[in-house]
């Protein structure tokens, strides 16, 4: 969808003030909405009002990241896949934004909120293939894509400012989505990769229980195992002290005022060096949202009692680890008598190169931007996309994928819906493990 070709404007009244978007008569678009203001190394402040009518007809700003300061290699796999389409991106440190896509004349509709991935260090709100998707609006669902702070500006000292941004954004959506035709009591969260890992953390935060109806996690769902658990502030201090030393500063106040590029460059260098362990490059133990080690919180049952849909790709990143996380999550919640967990296994080899079902490949199918992709997708791919979108839409509306042949996972039954463009059955554990082991040891994906 090229919003620049839409000329009809629409204005709504919200609790924050009037907002102007675009509409083609069937779907309306409100983009670049600043849901919070941010100051470096401080928690977000929710937007309560704006002056005049907010112009939500243009692409908003995204968080500072690699693309802010460096040019990406045009031949790098994920740049070619998601960012080689000429979309202009701007960056800011002052606020965070979200986009809303809604059916025209919507009223009391369920809401799907998407959290992008990018390893906690990169990613944008409107990045292909998921940005400004219309497929769920056409299924009677309001779609929201939400941005959050990244890299050093989010992860510093295990403070999880990016997670606090997301919590703030969920509150904003809950309080304002009715103005766009949404039902605040029917919000489902969806995340991919680091977005799914962030969502796993949010689902362990009890304060969000009144705001979240369900969760969909793609390639990152479940609790990080203790062997790779995130660090708390004390454990991570060696990493952050080194970054401050590299910047030539010693105090927290200096950290808040130093040039953002200097701070990012030194974080980037250390994160790629000997100190850049996985433990300090993911959401840390902050004592609030992530109260303790995630796997321990899962075992204690400190998880929102909502239905879950969790999927992985057969050529995924850290494939066997992601599978372990999914299995542990579903088995544990089943034993505790919680609401169901539905799993899916994406195993479609995308046309156009020698990779198969690589990490994030299922995004093309979930969000319907396949006609904008360089790949020569076939009718089988479009049909598979319809199946996957229908399952998500059903899950958002009533907490199930709407397929009687797709049962929830239990402590003994671990079959997952197989999405390969051929079968409509289940992928059993043996099939999944063989595929994932092949990926890990013989045919790794682009990551």
Protein Blocks (a to p, Z undefined) as FASTA:
>chain_A
ZZklpmbdcddddfkbccddddehjaccdehiafbdcdehiacdddfbdehjadfkbccd
ddddfklmpccdfkbmklmmmmmnopacdddfkbccddddddehiahiacdddddehehp
gccfklcfkgopaklmmnopacddddddehjllmgghlommmmmmmmmmmmmmmmmmmno
pafklcccddehjlmmmmmmmmmmmklmmmpgbdcdehhiacddfklcccdfklmmmmmm
mmmmmnopabfklmmmgcfklmmmmmmmmmmmmmlcfklmcccdehlmmmbafklmmmno
paccddddddddfkbghkllmmmmmmmmmmmmmmnopacddddddfbdcehiabfcdehk
lmmmmnopmmmpmbdcdfklmmmmmmmmmmmmmmmmnopahiaklccddfklccdcddeh
laccdcdfklmmmmmmmmmmmmccfZZ
